[in-house]
Amino acid sequence: MPLPPSQLDVGWLYQEHHGWIRAWLNKKLGNSSDAAELAHDVFLRLLIKPREFSSDSHARAYLSAMSRHVCVDYWRRQKVERAWMEVLASRPEACAPSEEHRAMVLEALHQVQAMLERLPAKVAEAFLLAQLHGLGYRAIAARLGVSERTVTSYMSQAMFQCLLLEVELNGALD
C-alpha cells in the first residue's frame, strides 16, 4: 500500500524510524553519541537527496541500507584517523602540527580515501603501487597482469581524479 503524501516527508520518516536506526547504530558502534550523530546523518542524506517510497517497508529497507552505509563510512574514517594518530605519535613532540593543521590533514586524508574508493579497483591499486611503493609502470604491469600501456591509462585516470580533488580542496581552503 503506497504511503500517504504526509508520510513521504522526511519529518514523518524521522519520527517513525529515527529511534530504531539510532538503536541499531548504537548496537553496531557501541557508542550512543556516535550512533545519534550517524542516525542524524542518515536523515540529512535523505534531505539532500529526497526519495519517494511506495510503502513503509520500502522506506525502512532504504533507511536500513543508508544506516549500513553511514556505519561503513564511519569505520573507514576511524581507520584513517587512527593511522594519522599513529604517524603523529611516532614523531617528536617538537614537530607536532597545530590542531588546525591536524584537522586539515585529516580532512584531506578522508578526501583522498574517498577518491581512491571511487576509482576502479585496478586503477586504485596501480596508483598506490606507484605512489606508496615506488614501483615503475613495468613492475606494476607485471604485478597486475596487464600491459604497461594499461598501467599508463590507469595512472592517467588516477591522476585526473587527483587533479579534481586538488581543485576541490583548494576551493575549500580559499
C-alpha positions as CSV (number, residue, x, y, z in Angstrom):
1,M,0.0,0.0,0.0
2,P,1.5,3.4,-1.0
3,L,2.3,5.8,1.7
4,P,0.0,8.9,2.1
5,P,1.6,12.2,0.9
6,S,2.1,13.3,4.5
7,Q,4.2,10.2,5.2
8,L,6.6,10.9,2.3
9,D,8.2,13.9,4.0
10,V,11.5,13.5,5.9
11,G,9.9,14.8,9.2
12,W,7.5,11.9,9.3
13,L,10.1,9.4,8.3
14,Y,12.4,10.8,11.1
15,Q,9.6,10.4,13.7
16,E,8.8,6.9,12.6
17,H,12.3,5.5,12.1
18,H,14.9,7.6,13.9
19,G,14.6,5.5,17.1
20,W,15.3,2.1,15.7
21,I,18.1,3.5,13.4
22,R,19.8,5.1,16.4
23,A,19.4,1.8,18.4
24,W,20.8,-0.3,15.5
25,L,23.8,2.0,15.1
26,N,24.4,2.0,18.9
27,K,24.5,-1.8,18.8
28,K,27.0,-1.7,15.9
29,L,29.2,1.1,17.2
30,G,28.8,0.5,21.0
31,N,28.7,4.3,21.4
32,S,25.4,6.2,21.8
33,S,26.9,9.6,21.0
34,D,28.3,8.4,17.6
35,A,25.1,6.4,17.0
36,A,23.0,9.5,17.5
37,E,25.2,11.6,15.2
38,L,25.2,8.9,12.4
39,A,21.4,8.5,12.8
40,H,21.0,12.2,12.0
41,D,23.4,11.8,9.1
42,V,21.0,9.2,7.6
43,F,18.2,11.7,7.5
44,L,20.5,14.5,6.4
45,R,21.4,12.5,3.4
46,L,17.7,11.9,2.7
47,L,17.1,15.7,2.9
48,I,19.9,16.3,0.5
49,K,18.7,13.7,-1.9
50,P,15.0,13.2,-1.4
51,R,13.3,9.9,-2.3
52,E,9.8,8.7,-2.7
53,F,8.8,5.4,-1.1
54,S,6.0,3.1,-2.2
55,S,5.4,1.7,1.3
56,D,6.7,1.9,4.8
57,S,8.6,-1.4,4.3
58,H,10.3,0.2,1.2
59,A,11.3,3.3,3.3
60,R,12.5,1.0,6.1
61,A,14.6,-1.0,3.7
62,Y,16.2,2.1,2.2
63,L,16.9,3.6,5.6
64,S,18.4,0.3,6.7
65,A,20.8,0.4,3.7
66,M,21.6,4.1,4.4
67,S,22.4,3.2,8.0
68,R,24.8,0.5,7.0
69,H,26.5,2.9,4.6
70,V,27.0,5.6,7.2
71,C,28.3,3.0,9.6
72,V,30.9,1.7,7.0
73,D,31.8,5.3,6.2
74,Y,32.3,5.9,9.9
75,W,34.6,2.9,10.3
76,R,36.6,4.0,7.3
77,R,37.1,7.5,8.8
78,Q,38.1,5.9,12.1
79,K,40.7,3.8,10.3
80,V,42.2,6.8,8.6
81,E,42.2,8.8,11.8
82,R,43.9,6.0,13.7
83,A,46.6,5.8,11.1
84,W,47.1,9.6,11.2
85,M,47.4,9.5,15.0
86,E,50.0,6.7,14.8
87,V,52.1,8.8,12.4
88,L,51.8,11.8,14.8
89,A,52.7,9.6,17.8
90,S,55.8,8.4,16.0
91,R,57.1,11.9,15.5
92,P,58.9,14.0,18.1
93,E,56.6,16.3,20.1
94,A,58.6,19.4,18.9
95,C,57.4,18.5,15.3
96,A,53.8,18.2,16.2
97,P,51.4,20.2,13.9
98,S,48.9,22.6,15.3
99,E,45.3,21.4,15.9
100,E,44.2,23.3,12.8
101,H,46.8,21.7,10.7
102,R,45.9,18.2,12.1
103,A,42.3,18.8,11.2
104,M,43.2,20.0,7.6
105,V,45.4,17.0,7.0
106,L,42.8,14.6,8.4
107,E,40.1,16.1,6.1
108,A,42.5,15.8,3.1
109,L,43.2,12.2,4.0
110,H,39.4,11.5,4.1
111,Q,39.0,13.1,0.7
112,V,41.9,11.0,-0.8
113,Q,40.5,7.9,0.7
114,A,37.1,8.6,-0.8
115,M,38.7,9.4,-4.2
116,L,40.6,6.1,-4.1
117,E,37.4,4.2,-3.3
118,R,35.6,5.7,-6.3
119,L,38.3,4.5,-8.6
120,P,38.1,1.1,-10.2
121,A,40.0,-1.4,-8.1
122,K,42.9,-1.9,-10.5
123,V,43.3,1.8,-11.1
124,A,43.5,2.5,-7.4
125,E,45.9,-0.4,-6.9
126,A,48.2,0.8,-9.7
127,F,48.2,4.3,-8.3
128,L,49.0,3.0,-4.8
129,L,51.8,0.8,-6.1
130,A,53.3,3.7,-7.8
131,Q,52.9,6.3,-5.1
132,L,53.4,4.3,-1.9
133,H,55.7,1.6,-3.1
134,G,57.6,3.5,-5.8
135,L,57.1,0.8,-8.4
136,G,57.6,1.7,-12.1
137,Y,55.0,1.1,-14.7
138,R,56.7,-2.2,-15.9
139,A,56.7,-3.6,-12.4
140,I,53.1,-2.5,-11.8
141,A,52.0,-4.1,-15.1
142,A,53.7,-7.4,-14.1
143,R,52.1,-7.4,-10.7
144,L,48.6,-6.6,-12.1
145,G,49.0,-8.9,-15.1
146,V,48.3,-6.1,-17.6
147,S,50.3,-4.2,-20.2
148,E,52.4,-1.1,-19.5
149,R,50.0,0.8,-21.8
150,T,47.1,-0.2,-19.5
151,V,49.1,0.9,-16.5
152,T,49.6,4.3,-18.2
153,S,45.9,4.5,-18.7
154,Y,45.2,3.6,-15.1
155,M,47.6,6.2,-13.9
156,S,46.1,8.8,-16.2
157,Q,42.7,8.1,-14.7
158,A,44.0,8.3,-11.1
159,M,46.0,11.5,-11.7
160,F,42.9,13.1,-13.3
161,Q,41.0,12.3,-10.1
162,C,43.8,13.7,-8.0
163,L,43.7,17.0,-10.0
164,L,39.9,17.2,-9.4
165,L,40.5,16.6,-5.7
166,E,43.2,19.2,-5.6
167,V,40.9,21.8,-7.2
168,E,38.1,20.8,-4.7
169,L,40.5,21.0,-1.7
170,N,42.0,24.4,-2.9
171,G,38.4,25.7,-3.3
172,A,37.6,24.7,0.3
173,L,40.7,26.4,1.6
174,D,40.1,29.7,-0.2
